[in-house]
Amino acid sequence: MTRVWDVPVHDSTRLRDARVAAEGASALAGLDRARADAAALVATELATNLLKHAHGGQLLVEAVAAPGGRADGLMVQIAAVDHGPGMADVPAALDDGFSTAGSLGAGLGTCRRLADDFDLHSVLGRGTVALARIGGTAASRGRPGAAGGRTGSGAAGEVVADAPFGVRVGGVNVPFRGAEHSGDAWTCVRAGDLLTLMLADGLGHGPEAALASTAAVEEARRSGHLPPAELLRRLDDALRGTRGAAAAVAQLDLRAGRLRFAGIGNVGARLREGDSWRHLLSRPGIVGAYRPSRLPETEARWAPDRLLVLHSDGLPSRWAPPADPRLLSADPALTATVTVRDAGSSARPARDDTAVAVLSPTPPDRT
C-alpha cells in the first residue's frame, strides 16, 4: 500500500516530525545510515525553511521507485509545499552561501547537493514548492535508465529511452486527512519501446481503498506490455474481491511517438498539445465490479511540447492545468505537486485522497 507521511509544519515542534518521517521513509526505501541521515537533514531543513520564510506549510514524504527503475532501488521523495510570499531570487536562494537565519545553516544549496534529484518552483505572492529525492548513493544522481516494475508509489524522475522521444515520469500522493496510507496509487512500466503509466483510485479512502489500488499497481507491473484496453481488462479481473477502483492507462510508444489512452471511472487525464489542453475521456464503470463492454482507446501524437497529467478525483473538478512555462520542463513530480497545491485552498479542502502523475518530455539539456 502507498505509505505517505503528510506533515503539517506550523510550529517548531513539527521539525522532529519531519525528521521522523524521513527516517521512516528511509527505512522503507532501505537506505544506509549515511543516506538516511542525508534524507533526515534535507527534510528538517526544508521544514525549517517553511517556518522561517513561509510561516508554515506542508511536508510530503514517501518512498518512490528510483528514476527509470535504476538498480539503486527505492528513494525518499520529500516535497515541501507552502502558500508563502515566494522567492524574489531563486538562484541566490540555491547558493550554499545563502543564509536561512536561525536554521541548521545548511540552506537549499546544501539540500540540493545532498539530494540525488532536486528542483524548486517559486512565484512571488503564491508560494514555493521544493522537491528532493535521496537514494542509496550520491553517485546515483542523474544516472538514466528505463522505467521498471519496482515497489513504491511510482517511478520518479527521468526516463531516458533509446528512441527519438525521451520522457520523464513523476508524481505525488496526498492521503485524505493525513492518513498513513493513500487509497490512490500509480506506477510506470517500461516494456521495449512501450512506456505505460497507470493511475488507480480505490473507491472511497482508507485501507480497503489502498488494497484495491495496490492490486491494480501489481497487475500493471505484470502486464504493462499490453495495450491500455487489454490492461484494463486484466485490472478488472485482478480487482475482483476488492472494493474496486477507477483506473486510467496511458501508453506511449517511444519510437513511434504515439500515445494511447483508456480509462474506467473518474480518473482524469489532460494532454497538453501546443498551447491548449485536451481532455482524454474515460468510460463509466468500476474496475473490479462493473467493466464496460466496450473500451475504446484514444490516440494522440506525442511531441516535445506535450505534457500528460493523470489525476484522481481528489483534485476539484475545475482545477487549472499548469500554466507557468517553467513547469513544462521541471521535474514531473514537482509539476504534480504544484498542481495539487494550486488546485486546493483552505476554502476548498480535499474530499478524498489525491494523486497526480505527470508524463513530460525530457528537456534537451537532460538528454
GUNUMI-598187 format. One record per residue (C-alpha): x, y, z. Coordinates in nm, 3 decimals, always signed. Layout:
<rs>
[r [X,Y,Z]]
...
</rs>
This chain:
<rs>
[r [+0.000,+0.000,+0.000]]
[r [+0.111,+0.358,-0.066]]
[r [+0.263,+0.490,+0.259]]
[r [+0.285,+0.870,+0.276]]
[r [+0.398,+1.088,+0.567]]
[r [+0.191,+1.410,+0.549]]
[r [+0.347,+1.651,+0.799]]
[r [+0.182,+1.991,+0.861]]
[r [+0.456,+2.232,+0.960]]
[r [+0.317,+2.523,+1.159]]
[r [+0.549,+2.541,+1.463]]
[r [+0.892,+2.420,+1.570]]
[r [+0.754,+2.104,+1.732]]
[r [+0.692,+1.970,+1.384]]
[r [+1.063,+1.970,+1.293]]
[r [+1.104,+1.645,+1.481]]
[r [+0.806,+1.502,+1.290]]
[r [+0.977,+1.594,+0.962]]
[r [+1.290,+1.409,+1.065]]
[r [+1.093,+1.105,+1.186]]
[r [+0.906,+1.097,+0.854]]
[r [+1.232,+1.098,+0.659]]
[r [+1.372,+0.823,+0.882]]
[r [+1.059,+0.612,+0.831]]
[r [+1.069,+0.656,+0.453]]
[r [+1.444,+0.581,+0.453]]
[r [+1.382,+0.253,+0.635]]
[r [+1.112,+0.164,+0.383]]
[r [+1.349,+0.251,+0.098]]
[r [+1.635,+0.051,+0.253]]
[r [+1.879,+0.344,+0.263]]
[r [+2.204,+0.304,+0.454]]
[r [+2.279,+0.520,+0.759]]
[r [+2.464,+0.792,+0.567]]
[r [+2.191,+0.841,+0.310]]
[r [+1.918,+0.814,+0.573]]
[r [+2.093,+1.090,+0.769]]
[r [+2.107,+1.297,+0.449]]
[r [+1.733,+1.249,+0.397]]
[r [+1.664,+1.350,+0.758]]
[r [+1.877,+1.664,+0.720]]
[r [+1.704,+1.763,+0.396]]
[r [+1.360,+1.709,+0.549]]
[r [+1.449,+1.907,+0.861]]
[r [+1.599,+2.194,+0.664]]
[r [+1.304,+2.214,+0.425]]
[r [+1.064,+2.212,+0.720]]
[r [+1.268,+2.485,+0.889]]
[r [+1.251,+2.693,+0.572]]
[r [+0.872,+2.656,+0.575]]
[r [+0.862,+2.810,+0.923]]
[r [+1.121,+3.082,+0.869]]
[r [+1.020,+3.204,+0.526]]
[r [+0.660,+3.096,+0.459]]
[r [+0.502,+3.098,+0.807]]
[r [+0.435,+2.727,+0.772]]
[r [+0.338,+2.474,+0.512]]
[r [+0.325,+2.103,+0.440]]
[r [+0.587,+1.832,+0.401]]
[r [+0.504,+1.520,+0.197]]
[r [+0.746,+1.229,+0.239]]
[r [+0.729,+0.888,+0.073]]
[r [+0.941,+0.610,-0.072]]
[r [+0.924,+0.606,-0.452]]
[r [+1.081,+0.391,-0.721]]
[r [+1.415,+0.522,-0.843]]
[r [+1.415,+0.716,-1.171]]
[r [+1.399,+0.478,-1.460]]
[r [+1.399,+0.173,-1.233]]
[r [+1.766,+0.227,-1.151]]
[r [+1.943,-0.051,-0.967]]
[r [+1.961,+0.178,-0.664]]
[r [+1.606,+0.067,-0.571]]
[r [+1.374,+0.298,-0.380]]
[r [+1.437,+0.662,-0.298]]
[r [+1.297,+0.901,-0.039]]
[r [+1.095,+1.179,-0.202]]
[r [+1.039,+1.495,+0.003]]
[r [+0.812,+1.776,-0.115]]
[r [+0.790,+2.100,+0.082]]
[r [+0.476,+2.298,-0.006]]
[r [+0.374,+2.647,+0.102]]
[r [+0.148,+2.938,+0.012]]
[r [+0.401,+3.192,+0.139]]
[r [+0.547,+3.506,-0.015]]
[r [+0.763,+3.324,-0.268]]
[r [+1.125,+3.394,-0.361]]
[r [+1.244,+3.701,-0.544]]
[r [+1.578,+3.541,-0.639]]
[r [+1.566,+3.163,-0.669]]
[r [+1.929,+3.123,-0.794]]
[r [+2.056,+3.316,-0.490]]
[r [+1.849,+3.101,-0.255]]
[r [+2.012,+2.790,-0.402]]
[r [+2.366,+2.914,-0.337]]
[r [+2.543,+2.745,-0.047]]
[r [+2.631,+3.085,+0.099]]
[r [+2.269,+3.199,+0.118]]
[r [+2.167,+3.218,+0.485]]
[r [+1.846,+3.075,+0.625]]
[r [+1.883,+3.260,+0.956]]
[r [+1.806,+3.051,+1.259]]
[r [+1.805,+2.723,+1.066]]
[r [+2.063,+2.446,+1.063]]
[r [+2.275,+2.658,+0.836]]
[r [+2.260,+2.403,+0.556]]
[r [+2.040,+2.605,+0.321]]
[r [+1.873,+2.499,-0.002]]
[r [+2.210,+2.477,-0.175]]
[r [+2.326,+2.205,+0.057]]
[r [+1.990,+2.029,+0.028]]
[r [+2.043,+2.029,-0.346]]
[r [+2.391,+1.880,-0.308]]
[r [+2.275,+1.610,-0.066]]
[r [+1.983,+1.505,-0.285]]
[r [+2.014,+1.287,-0.593]]
[r [+1.740,+1.496,-0.757]]
[r [+1.635,+1.847,-0.658]]
[r [+1.401,+2.101,-0.814]]
[r [+1.225,+2.413,-0.694]]
[r [+0.943,+2.636,-0.818]]
[r [+0.856,+2.971,-0.664]]
[r [+0.626,+3.256,-0.759]]
[r [+0.607,+3.585,-0.570]]
[r [+0.278,+3.605,-0.387]]
[r [+0.186,+3.239,-0.449]]
[r [+0.448,+3.040,-0.264]]
[r [+0.718,+2.782,-0.316]]
[r [+0.742,+2.408,-0.376]]
[r [+1.077,+2.234,-0.324]]
[r [+1.126,+1.872,-0.423]]
[r [+1.416,+1.645,-0.324]]
[r [+1.485,+1.275,-0.374]]
[r [+1.754,+1.086,-0.187]]
[r [+1.863,+0.741,-0.294]]
[r [+2.113,+0.479,-0.185]]
[r [+2.425,+0.658,-0.307]]
[r [+2.508,+1.014,-0.404]]
[r [+2.679,+0.873,-0.714]]
[r [+2.338,+0.768,-0.847]]
[r [+2.246,+1.127,-0.921]]
[r [+2.146,+1.184,-1.280]]
[r [+2.213,+0.830,-1.396]]
[r [+1.944,+0.750,-1.653]]
[r [+1.761,+0.426,-1.714]]
[r [+1.428,+0.279,-1.816]]
[r [+1.115,+0.271,-1.607]]
[r [+1.059,-0.064,-1.447]]
[r [+0.828,-0.253,-1.216]]
[r [+0.961,-0.174,-0.870]]
[r [+0.781,-0.131,-0.544]]
[r [+0.689,+0.213,-0.415]]
[r [+0.424,+0.459,-0.521]]
[r [+0.559,+0.517,-0.870]]
[r [+0.867,+0.572,-1.081]]
[r [+1.019,+0.910,-1.008]]
[r [+1.219,+1.145,-1.224]]
[r [+1.377,+1.078,-1.558]]
[r [+1.324,+0.801,-1.808]]
[r [+1.574,+0.817,-2.096]]
[r [+1.479,+0.599,-2.388]]
[r [+1.695,+0.473,-2.673]]
[r [+1.437,+0.626,-2.905]]
[r [+1.352,+0.964,-3.061]]
[r [+1.133,+1.056,-2.763]]
[r [+1.289,+1.084,-2.419]]
[r [+1.038,+1.133,-2.139]]
[r [+1.023,+1.173,-1.762]]
[r [+0.763,+1.049,-1.516]]
[r [+0.690,+1.165,-1.163]]
[r [+0.406,+1.219,-0.923]]
[r [+0.281,+1.299,-0.576]]
[r [+0.029,+1.134,-0.346]]
[r [-0.159,+1.313,-0.066]]
[r [-0.362,+1.090,+0.171]]
[r [-0.700,+1.215,+0.291]]
[r [-0.687,+1.390,+0.629]]
[r [-0.326,+1.291,+0.692]]
[r [-0.391,+0.915,+0.691]]
[r [-0.089,+0.685,+0.679]]
[r [-0.193,+0.514,+0.357]]
[r [-0.347,+0.659,+0.044]]
[r [-0.623,+0.485,-0.149]]
[r [-0.466,+0.620,-0.469]]
[r [-0.161,+0.470,-0.638]]
[r [+0.024,+0.497,-0.967]]
[r [+0.306,+0.319,-1.145]]
[r [+0.509,+0.334,-1.464]]
[r [+0.633,+0.028,-1.655]]
[r [+0.874,+0.006,-1.950]]
[r [+0.847,-0.284,-2.196]]
[r [+1.066,-0.235,-2.502]]
[r [+0.959,+0.086,-2.672]]
[r [+0.634,+0.099,-2.474]]
[r [+0.607,+0.314,-2.162]]
[r [+0.286,+0.253,-1.967]]
[r [+0.156,+0.488,-1.696]]
[r [-0.131,+0.368,-1.477]]
[r [-0.314,+0.555,-1.200]]
[r [-0.578,+0.388,-0.981]]
[r [-0.818,+0.541,-0.729]]
[r [-0.956,+0.283,-0.488]]
[r [-1.320,+0.356,-0.409]]
[r [-1.353,+0.572,-0.100]]
[r [-1.041,+0.604,+0.113]]
[r [-0.861,+0.418,+0.389]]
[r [-0.709,+0.067,+0.400]]
[r [-0.971,-0.102,+0.181]]
[r [-0.928,+0.156,-0.093]]
[r [-0.549,+0.118,-0.063]]
[r [-0.576,-0.259,-0.107]]
[r [-0.766,-0.210,-0.433]]
[r [-0.522,+0.042,-0.579]]
[r [-0.226,-0.172,-0.470]]
[r [-0.374,-0.471,-0.655]]
[r [-0.402,-0.250,-0.964]]
[r [-0.037,-0.146,-0.938]]
[r [+0.080,-0.506,-0.900]]
[r [-0.116,-0.620,-1.206]]
[r [+0.000,-0.321,-1.412]]
[r [+0.361,-0.413,-1.338]]
[r [+0.298,-0.766,-1.462]]
[r [+0.101,-0.661,-1.770]]
[r [+0.242,-0.324,-1.874]]
[r [+0.327,-0.460,-2.218]]
[r [-0.043,-0.493,-2.305]]
[r [-0.245,-0.222,-2.485]]
[r [-0.442,+0.008,-2.249]]
[r [-0.782,-0.153,-2.308]]
[r [-0.647,-0.504,-2.257]]
[r [-0.457,-0.395,-1.945]]
[r [-0.779,-0.255,-1.800]]
[r [-0.946,-0.592,-1.858]]
[r [-0.663,-0.757,-1.665]]
[r [-0.704,-0.499,-1.388]]
[r [-1.075,-0.576,-1.372]]
[r [-1.001,-0.944,-1.314]]
[r [-0.728,-0.865,-1.059]]
[r [-0.956,-0.636,-0.854]]
[r [-1.244,-0.881,-0.819]]
[r [-1.295,-0.932,-0.448]]
[r [-1.164,-0.584,-0.361]]
[r [-1.364,-0.267,-0.316]]
[r [-1.284,-0.179,-0.678]]
[r [-1.125,+0.129,-0.830]]
[r [-1.130,+0.386,-1.103]]
[r [-0.824,+0.347,-1.325]]
[r [-0.668,+0.506,-1.630]]
[r [-0.388,+0.380,-1.852]]
[r [-0.173,+0.588,-2.086]]
[r [+0.078,+0.410,-2.307]]
[r [+0.345,+0.589,-2.507]]
[r [+0.523,+0.426,-2.799]]
[r [+0.858,+0.599,-2.760]]
[r [+0.980,+0.516,-3.108]]
[r [+0.662,+0.596,-3.300]]
[r [+0.566,+0.898,-3.087]]
[r [+0.208,+0.780,-3.037]]
[r [+0.009,+0.797,-2.715]]
[r [-0.284,+0.561,-2.646]]
[r [-0.526,+0.611,-2.357]]
[r [-0.817,+0.428,-2.198]]
[r [-0.985,+0.463,-1.862]]
[r [-1.271,+0.340,-1.645]]
[r [-1.426,+0.565,-1.382]]
[r [-1.335,+0.913,-1.270]]
[r [-0.957,+0.923,-1.303]]
[r [-0.895,+1.240,-1.501]]
[r [-0.650,+1.290,-1.787]]
[r [-0.541,+1.605,-1.964]]
[r [-0.297,+1.627,-2.251]]
[r [-0.117,+1.949,-2.340]]
[r [-0.094,+1.993,-2.717]]
[r [+0.093,+2.310,-2.805]]
[r [-0.082,+2.593,-2.621]]
[r [-0.406,+2.407,-2.546]]
[r [-0.519,+2.128,-2.316]]
[r [-0.728,+1.831,-2.427]]
[r [-0.941,+1.609,-2.202]]
[r [-0.890,+1.235,-2.254]]
[r [-1.218,+1.070,-2.162]]
[r [-1.276,+0.753,-1.962]]
[r [-1.577,+0.523,-1.974]]
[r [-1.821,+0.500,-1.679]]
[r [-1.770,+0.196,-1.459]]
[r [-1.576,+0.045,-1.169]]
[r [-1.268,-0.169,-1.224]]
[r [-1.327,-0.494,-1.038]]
[r [-1.705,-0.453,-1.021]]
[r [-1.851,-0.319,-1.344]]
[r [-1.644,-0.312,-1.662]]
[r [-1.792,-0.152,-1.976]]
[r [-1.845,-0.393,-2.263]]
[r [-1.651,-0.160,-2.493]]
[r [-1.326,+0.012,-2.407]]
[r [-1.231,+0.243,-2.692]]
[r [-0.878,+0.384,-2.691]]
[r [-0.796,+0.747,-2.762]]
[r [-0.486,+0.804,-2.971]]
[r [-0.276,+1.120,-2.995]]
[r [+0.059,+1.224,-3.134]]
[r [+0.341,+1.278,-2.884]]
[r [+0.588,+1.563,-2.937]]
[r [+0.838,+1.770,-2.736]]
[r [+0.567,+2.023,-2.646]]
[r [+0.334,+1.761,-2.492]]
[r [+0.259,+1.708,-2.124]]
[r [+0.022,+1.446,-1.981]]
[r [-0.144,+1.477,-1.637]]
[r [-0.332,+1.186,-1.478]]
[r [-0.515,+1.258,-1.152]]
[r [-0.764,+1.112,-0.909]]
[r [-1.084,+1.293,-0.813]]
[r [-0.913,+1.444,-0.510]]
[r [-0.850,+1.741,-0.738]]
[r [-1.152,+1.973,-0.768]]
[r [-1.339,+1.934,-1.095]]
[r [-1.238,+2.278,-1.221]]
[r [-0.866,+2.263,-1.145]]
[r [-0.644,+2.456,-1.383]]
[r [-0.357,+2.278,-1.560]]
[r [-0.005,+2.418,-1.509]]
[r [+0.034,+2.745,-1.699]]
[r [+0.382,+2.856,-1.591]]
[r [+0.613,+2.756,-1.881]]
[r [+0.886,+2.671,-1.630]]
[r [+0.676,+2.378,-1.509]]
[r [+0.677,+2.223,-1.855]]
[r [+1.048,+2.145,-1.820]]
[r [+1.054,+2.092,-1.442]]
[r [+1.085,+1.759,-1.265]]
[r [+0.742,+1.600,-1.329]]
[r [+0.697,+1.528,-0.957]]
[r [+0.745,+1.900,-0.890]]
[r [+0.487,+1.982,-1.159]]
[r [+0.247,+1.735,-0.997]]
[r [+0.298,+1.888,-0.651]]
[r [+0.245,+2.244,-0.773]]
[r [-0.073,+2.125,-0.949]]
[r [-0.208,+1.981,-0.622]]
[r [-0.117,+2.293,-0.425]]
[r [-0.270,+2.538,-0.670]]
[r [-0.590,+2.334,-0.707]]
[r [-0.670,+2.345,-0.335]]
[r [-0.715,+2.606,-0.064]]
[r [-0.845,+2.636,+0.289]]
[r [-1.182,+2.726,+0.136]]
[r [-1.177,+2.407,-0.076]]
[r [-1.038,+2.131,+0.145]]
[r [-0.965,+1.795,-0.013]]
[r [-1.253,+1.548,-0.002]]
[r [-1.051,+1.236,-0.078]]
[r [-0.700,+1.103,-0.137]]
[r [-0.527,+1.296,-0.414]]
[r [-0.274,+1.154,-0.658]]
[r [-0.126,+1.327,-0.963]]
[r [+0.117,+1.166,-1.208]]
[r [+0.286,+1.360,-1.486]]
[r [+0.449,+1.242,-1.809]]
[r [+0.667,+1.506,-1.971]]
[r [+0.936,+1.527,-2.239]]
[r [+1.297,+1.521,-2.133]]
[r [+1.439,+1.874,-2.177]]
[r [+1.715,+1.898,-2.440]]
[r [+1.979,+1.970,-2.174]]
[r [+1.892,+1.643,-1.994]]
[r [+1.915,+1.408,-2.292]]
</rs>
